[in-house]
Structure formats: structure tokens, C-alpha cells
Amino acid sequence: MSNDRVFAMKFSKVYPLYVQKAERKQRTKDEVDQVIRWLTGYDQAGLERQIELETDFTSFFAQAPAFNPNSTLITGVVCGVRVEAVEDPLMQKIRYLDKLIDELAKGKAMTKILRH
């Protein structure tokens, strides 16, 4: 899938997939939300508003109140791609989020996921 197609995807369409992935591994929607809020700086109301507005990934990340500076500590492979090596800044943010959701689903402790 091209970057442009990924960037145009509605966050509201992908969000339930993040929740389903986490819940299949006995994690919760609240934990998914916590991870997203940590990464983007949205508060819960802002996150829910982005979902309701059916914002695409480009706008979702462009409007993020405060992208977490510790996001650069997120490393590893997701979908066969090393996240720290992704050159496009928007795609890298999307991959960071994917990686955090993967870590959540794999049972990693929240303190490690949030790079405390």
C-alpha cells in the first residue's frame, strides 16, 4: 500500500482494529487510549473527537497537541520495517503507534511501553 493511501486512511477505521488486537490479548480499550494519548498528547475528549470527526492519519498527527519527545526511544520492527529507520516523518509516527500497540498486545508492562 502506498504512503498516500495510508496517510488518507481514517483513524476511526483503524482505531477499532487497535482495540481488537489489544483485547484479544487481554488488554483493554483504556490501555490503547492511554498509549495513544501518551504518544500524541491528545486528552481523552480530544481523542474521541478525532474518532468522531473521522480524521485521516495526516490530520490526526498534524493536529496532535504534543507529540511525545520520548517517541524516539521507540525501536524495533513492525510489519517488517524497523521503525527508527523510517524516513518519512508521518509514516514514522504511524509506525510508532503500530509498534506501541504491538507491545501492548504482547503483554509488555505499561511502564515499558510508555518509556518511563
VMD Tcl script that draws the C-alpha trace (Angstrom):
set ca {
  {0.00 0.00 0.00}
  {1.39 3.42 -0.92}
  {2.15 6.01 1.73}
  {-0.53 8.31 0.30}
  {-3.19 5.64 0.78}
  {-2.06 5.01 4.36}
  {-2.00 8.73 5.13}
  {-5.55 9.12 3.78}
  {-6.92 6.24 5.89}
  {-9.42 7.29 8.51}
  {-8.04 6.94 12.04}
  {-11.57 5.99 13.12}
  {-11.41 2.91 10.85}
  {-8.06 1.72 12.23}
  {-8.71 2.54 15.89}
  {-11.18 -0.37 16.44}
  {-8.55 -2.73 14.99}
  {-6.03 -1.49 17.56}
  {-8.58 -2.12 20.32}
  {-9.47 -5.59 18.98}
  {-5.80 -6.56 18.78}
  {-5.24 -5.50 22.38}
  {-8.44 -7.11 23.68}
  {-7.57 -10.45 22.04}
  {-4.55 -10.46 24.35}
  {-6.50 -9.49 27.49}
  {-5.58 -5.81 27.31}
  {-8.18 -3.03 27.39}
  {-9.50 -0.17 25.30}
  {-8.44 2.15 28.14}
  {-4.85 0.92 27.76}
  {-5.00 1.51 23.99}
  {-6.28 5.03 24.65}
  {-3.54 5.63 27.23}
  {-0.87 4.63 24.71}
  {-2.36 6.89 22.01}
  {-2.68 9.81 24.45}
  {0.94 9.35 25.59}
  {2.21 9.38 22.01}
  {0.11 12.25 20.66}
  {-0.71 14.50 23.60}
  {-4.45 14.26 23.00}
  {-6.63 14.18 26.10}
  {-9.46 11.64 26.13}
  {-12.02 14.14 24.82}
  {-9.68 15.19 22.01}
  {-9.02 11.59 21.04}
  {-12.73 10.82 20.95}
  {-13.36 13.98 18.89}
  {-10.78 12.86 16.30}
  {-12.54 9.50 16.06}
  {-15.98 11.12 15.70}
  {-14.72 13.50 13.01}
  {-13.28 10.55 11.07}
  {-9.97 12.34 10.74}
  {-7.39 10.81 8.42}
  {-3.94 9.87 9.70}
  {-2.39 13.01 8.18}
  {-4.72 15.31 10.10}
  {-4.73 13.13 13.22}
  {-0.97 13.51 13.66}
  {-0.82 17.10 12.33}
  {-3.38 18.17 14.94}
  {-1.78 16.19 17.78}
  {-1.33 18.64 20.67}
  {2.13 17.45 21.74}
  {3.83 14.52 20.05}
  {5.84 12.85 22.80}
  {9.57 13.66 22.60}
  {10.32 10.20 24.05}
  {8.87 8.65 20.91}
  {12.42 8.47 19.58}
  {13.01 5.77 22.21}
  {10.57 3.50 20.33}
  {12.64 1.00 18.39}
  {12.10 -2.36 16.78}
  {10.38 -3.93 13.83}
  {6.72 -3.66 12.89}
  {5.33 -5.03 9.63}
  {8.86 -6.00 8.65}
  {10.10 -2.41 8.91}
  {12.49 -1.04 11.54}
  {10.58 1.96 12.95}
  {13.64 4.02 13.75}
  {14.77 3.75 10.10}
  {11.51 5.03 8.54}
  {12.42 8.20 6.66}
  {9.01 9.82 6.13}
  {8.12 11.64 9.39}
  {4.38 10.91 9.14}
  {4.90 7.24 8.30}
  {7.32 7.00 11.21}
  {4.65 8.35 13.59}
  {2.17 5.80 12.28}
  {4.74 3.02 12.73}
  {5.50 4.24 16.27}
  {1.82 3.86 17.09}
  {1.70 0.42 15.47}
  {4.74 -0.64 17.49}
  {3.23 0.58 20.77}
  {0.01 -1.34 20.08}
  {2.09 -4.44 19.25}
  {3.95 -4.12 22.54}
  {0.66 -3.74 24.41}
  {-0.77 -6.83 22.72}
  {2.38 -8.80 23.53}
  {1.82 -8.18 27.23}
  {4.61 -5.72 27.84}
  {4.29 -3.67 31.03}
  {2.73 -0.24 30.53}
  {5.75 1.49 32.13}
  {8.00 -0.05 29.47}
  {5.58 0.76 26.64}
  {5.42 4.40 27.73}
  {9.21 4.54 28.04}
  {9.27 5.52 31.74}
}
mol new
graphics top color blue
foreach p $ca { graphics top sphere $p radius 0.5 }
foreach p [lrange $ca 0 end-1] q [lrange $ca 1 end] { graphics top cylinder $p $q radius 0.2 }
display resetview
